[in-house]
């Protein structure tokens, strides 16, 4: 379940500023009037799809496969959950949307949805549940806000056939509704804005190039309320529990803005560096230069915005120590500024 630290609505803070490092640099784009927070039109999130798990044993089945306590998932909550391989590496990061007492919708990027469906079906056996790709049946939208929803992240409401939930501490909302004729094509600009806002909030996504790369805690799934350490077993549970109880989480996803880049030992000019950095992809390893420290990192998500290129990257955290001596020489070197997310990492 969601930690109390993520329940806070940062828009009500006296220090709230739509252009502050805590907030996405494109926060104002989600409003027609950024001063009085009049929401702009919904943003179609066409990169996301839906897998429906239905049947009297749907929750029981998911509970045995995912890191979330699906049996205890309240009807008015949408929560993160991870699907992992036996080595404890995440192969899918889902948003679980409960429908009634049994059924659950799993919202996930379309690019890896087919693989996730195939993985889950291996364990279905004689379970009284069905797994179906229902992406064509649903529209997933992003909204700037919804004043009728509680401020707590994950708070959900069902209005007839529509489901809305508080997506992030910056106030954004996601909405799921049946497909109809009034759909709109996704705008590349607003889609990018949404992804930048997710990076600013510290919300990762698993893509084709990052499947099986990270243990759950590396993507801060424990901080995001996506892991239950009291429920029964699930695939990869032993590795995740061991990392939790033995304090072996040494690397976590953090937010950075890229200010310079060097390639093949040559330092690029700022304009060229940003253009070159645009070629960086999720899953790629880089050497981060942050002040006097140098460390190896692996990119989780990356997007270019008005203030530069921002990313979530998994690297060491805590007091900065130089890792330059052990860093590979054949990976790009990027100079970065570390930026805060909407939550703090554990000490």
C-alpha positions in Angstrom: 0.0 0.0 0.0 1.0 3.6 -0.5 3.3 5.1 2.2 2.0 8.1 4.2 4.8 10.3 2.7 3.1 10.0 -0.7 -0.3 11.0 0.5 0.6 14.6 0.6 -0.8 16.9 -2.0 2.2 19.1 -2.9 0.0 21.7 -4.7 -1.3 22.9 -1.3 2.3 23.4 0.1 3.2 27.1 0.7 6.4 26.4 -1.2 4.6 24.9 -4.2 5.9 26.3 -7.5 5.0 24.8 -10.8 8.6 25.6 -12.0 10.4 24.3 -8.9 12.7 21.2 -9.2 10.1 19.1 -7.3 7.5 19.8 -10.0 7.9 18.8 -13.6 9.2 21.7 -15.7 6.2 21.3 -18.0 3.6 21.2 -15.2 1.8 24.3 -16.6 1.2 22.6 -19.9 -1.5 20.4 -18.3 -3.6 23.6 -17.5 -5.3 26.1 -19.8 -4.7 28.6 -17.0 -1.7 27.7 -14.8 -2.6 30.3 -12.3 -6.1 29.1 -11.3 -5.3 25.5 -12.4 -8.1 25.2 -14.9 -7.5 21.8 -16.4 -6.7 21.4 -20.1 -8.3 18.7 -22.2 -7.5 15.1 -21.3 -4.3 13.7 -22.8 -4.8 10.3 -24.5 -2.1 7.9 -23.1 -2.1 5.7 -26.1 1.2 4.0 -25.1 -0.6 2.2 -22.3 -2.7 -0.9 -22.6 -5.0 -3.0 -20.4 -4.9 -6.7 -19.4 -8.1 -7.8 -17.7 -8.0 -10.6 -15.2 -11.5 -11.8 -14.5 -13.1 -14.7 -12.6 -13.8 -15.8 -9.0 -10.1 -16.6 -8.5 -8.7 -13.6 -10.4 -7.3 -11.9 -7.3 -6.0 -15.1 -5.8 -4.1 -15.8 -9.1 -2.6 -12.3 -9.2 -1.7 -12.5 -5.5 0.5 -15.5 -6.2 2.3 -13.7 -9.1 2.7 -10.1 -8.1 4.5 -8.2 -5.3 1.3 -6.3 -4.3 -1.2 -7.7 -1.7 -3.9 -8.1 -4.4 -6.3 -9.9 -2.0 -6.3 -6.9 0.3 -6.6 -4.3 -2.5 -9.4 -1.9 -1.5 -12.1 -1.0 -4.1 -11.2 2.7 -3.8 -7.4 2.3 -4.4 -5.2 1.8 -7.5 -1.8 0.5 -6.6 1.5 -0.4 -8.3 2.6 -4.0 -8.5 5.6 -5.8 -9.9 5.8 -9.0 -11.9 9.3 -10.6 -11.5 11.4 -13.4 -12.8 12.8 -16.1 -10.4 15.9 -14.0 -9.9 13.8 -11.1 -8.5 14.2 -8.9 -11.6 11.2 -7.0 -12.7 9.7 -7.9 -16.0 6.5 -5.7 -15.7 5.4 -2.8 -13.6 1.6 -2.6 -13.4 -1.1 -0.3 -12.0 -3.8 -2.5 -10.5 -7.3 -1.2 -11.0 -9.9 -3.3 -9.0 -13.3 -4.0 -10.5 -15.7 -5.4 -7.9 -14.8 -8.2 -5.6 -12.8 -10.3 -8.1 -11.8 -8.7 -11.3 -8.7 -6.6 -11.8 -7.5 -4.4 -14.7 -3.7 -4.3 -15.2 -2.5 -1.1 -16.9 0.9 -1.4 -18.5 2.9 -0.1 -21.5 1.7 -1.7 -24.7 5.2 -2.5 -25.9 5.7 -5.3 -23.4 2.1 -6.2 -22.8 2.1 -9.3 -25.0 5.2 -10.7 -23.2 3.5 -10.0 -19.8 0.4 -11.8 -20.9 2.4 -14.8 -22.1 4.3 -14.9 -18.8 1.1 -14.8 -16.7 -0.6 -17.5 -18.8 2.2 -20.0 -17.9 0.9 -20.0 -14.3 -2.8 -19.9 -15.0 -3.3 -23.7 -15.2 -6.7 -24.7 -13.8 -7.3 -21.4 -12.0 -10.9 -20.1 -12.3 -9.8 -16.9 -14.0 -9.2 -15.5 -17.5 -6.5 -13.3 -18.9 -7.5 -11.1 -21.8 -5.9 -8.2 -23.7 -8.6 -5.6 -23.4 -6.6 -2.6 -24.7 -9.0 -2.1 -27.6 -11.9 -1.8 -25.2 -10.5 1.0 -23.0 -9.3 4.5 -23.4 -6.6 5.7 -20.9 -6.4 9.4 -20.3 -4.3 11.8 -18.3 -5.8 14.8 -16.6 -4.2 17.8 -14.9 -6.5 17.4 -11.8 -9.9 16.3 -10.5 -11.1 18.3 -7.5 -13.6 15.6 -6.7 -10.9 13.0 -6.0 -9.1 12.9 -2.6 -5.5 14.2 -2.7 -3.9 11.0 -1.6 -2.0 9.3 -4.4 -3.8 6.1 -5.5 -7.2 7.3 -4.4 -9.8 6.0 -6.9 -13.4 6.5 -7.8 -15.8 4.6 -10.1 -18.4 6.7 -12.0 -20.6 4.3 -13.9 -18.2 2.8 -16.4 -15.4 5.3 -15.8 -12.6 4.8 -13.3 -10.4 7.7 -12.2 -7.4 7.7 -9.7 -4.9 10.2 -8.4 -1.7 9.4 -10.3 0.9 11.5 -8.7 1.6 14.0 -5.9 1.6 16.8 -8.4 -2.2 16.4 -8.7 -2.4 14.6 -12.0 -5.1 12.0 -12.5 -5.5 9.0 -14.8 -8.9 7.9 -16.1 -10.0 4.7 -17.7 -13.2 4.6 -19.7 -14.7 2.4 -22.4 -13.7 3.0 -25.9 -16.1 5.2 -27.9 -16.3 7.4 -31.0 -15.2 10.6 -29.2 -11.5 9.5 -29.0 -8.7 11.8 -30.0 -5.3 10.9 -31.4 -2.4 11.3 -29.0 -0.4 14.5 -29.3 3.3 13.8 -29.3 4.0 17.0 -27.4 1.6 16.4 -24.5 2.6 12.7 -24.4 6.2 13.8 -23.9 5.0 16.3 -21.2 3.3 13.5 -19.4 6.4 11.3 -19.5 8.5 14.2 -18.2 6.1 14.8 -15.4 6.4 11.1 -14.5 10.2 11.4 -14.4 9.9 14.4 -12.1 7.6 12.5 -9.8 10.0 9.5 -9.8 7.5 7.1 -11.4 9.4 4.5 -13.5 8.2 2.4 -16.4 9.5 -0.9 -17.6 10.1 -1.1 -21.4 11.4 -3.8 -23.7 15.0 -2.8 -23.1 14.7 -2.8 -19.3 12.7 -6.0 -18.7 14.6 -8.2 -16.3 17.2 -5.5 -15.5 16.2 -4.3 -12.0 15.3 -5.7 -8.7 12.0 -4.1 -7.4 13.7 -1.9 -4.9 16.1 -0.5 -7.5 13.0 1.1 -9.1 11.8 2.3 -5.6 8.7 0.0 -5.8 8.9 -0.4 -2.0 8.7 3.4 -1.6 5.8 3.6 -4.1 3.8 1.1 -2.1 4.1 -1.7 -4.7 5.5 -4.4 -2.4 3.9 -6.3 0.5 6.4 -7.9 2.8 3.7 -9.7 4.8 1.8 -11.5 2.1 2.5 -15.0 0.8 5.0 -16.1 -1.8 5.2 -14.9 -5.4 7.8 -15.3 -8.1 11.0 -13.6 -7.1 9.8 -13.0 -3.6 12.9 -14.5 -1.9 15.3 -12.2 -3.6 13.2 -9.1 -3.0 12.7 -10.0 0.7 16.4 -10.7 1.2 17.3 -7.3 -0.2 14.8 -5.7 2.2 15.6 -7.5 5.4 19.4 -7.6 4.9 19.7 -4.0 3.8 21.3 -4.8 0.5 19.6 -2.1 -1.6 22.6 -0.1 -2.7 21.3 1.3 -6.0 18.1 3.1 -6.7 16.3 5.1 -9.4 17.1 8.8 -9.1 16.2 11.8 -11.2 18.9 13.7 -13.1 19.1 16.5 -15.7 21.8 16.1 -18.3 23.9 19.3 -18.9 26.8 18.0 -20.9 28.1 14.8 -22.5 31.3 13.4 -23.9 31.6 10.6 -26.4 34.8 8.6 -27.3 36.8 10.8 -24.9 35.8 14.0 -26.7 33.8 16.7 -24.7 30.9 18.0 -26.8 29.7 21.5 -26.9 26.4 22.1 -25.0 24.2 22.1 -28.1 25.9 19.1 -29.6 25.9 17.4 -26.2 22.2 17.7 -25.8 21.6 16.5 -29.3 23.9 13.5 -28.7 22.2 12.8 -25.4 18.9 12.5 -27.2 20.2 9.2 -28.6 20.4 7.7 -25.1 17.9 5.0 -24.5 16.3 3.1 -21.5 18.5 0.3 -20.4 21.7 2.0 -21.6 24.6 2.4 -19.1 26.4 5.7 -18.7 29.0 7.3 -16.4 27.4 10.1 -14.4 29.5 13.1 -13.4 27.8 14.9 -10.5 30.0 17.5 -8.9 33.1 15.8 -7.7 31.7 12.3 -7.9 31.6 9.8 -10.8 29.5 6.7 -10.9 28.0 4.2 -13.3 24.3 4.3 -13.9 21.7 2.6 -16.0 18.9 4.6 -17.6 15.3 3.6 -16.7 13.3 6.4 -18.5 14.5 9.4 -20.4 12.8 12.4 -22.2 13.7 15.8 -23.5 11.9 18.9 -22.2 12.2 22.7 -22.3 15.0 22.7 -19.7 17.0 19.9 -21.1 17.0 16.1 -21.0 15.8 14.5 -17.9 16.0 10.8 -16.8 15.5 8.3 -14.1 18.6 6.3 -13.7 19.5 3.5 -11.3 22.8 4.3 -9.5 24.3 4.3 -6.0 22.7 6.6 -3.5 23.6 8.1 -0.2 26.9 10.0 0.3 28.5 10.4 -3.1 31.6 8.3 -3.7 33.8 8.2 -6.8 33.4 5.1 -8.9 35.3 6.4 -11.8 38.2 4.0 -11.5 35.9 1.0 -12.0 33.6 2.5 -14.6 33.8 1.0 -18.1 35.6 3.2 -20.7 33.2 2.3 -23.6 30.1 4.0 -22.2 29.0 7.6 -22.6 29.9 10.1 -19.9 27.3 12.6 -19.0 27.4 15.6 -16.6 24.2 15.8 -14.6 22.4 17.8 -12.0 20.7 15.7 -9.4 17.0 16.7 -8.9 14.5 15.8 -6.2 11.5 13.6 -6.9 8.1 13.6 -5.2 9.3 11.3 -2.5 12.5 10.8 -0.5 14.6 7.7 -0.7 15.2 5.6 2.4 18.3 6.4 4.4 
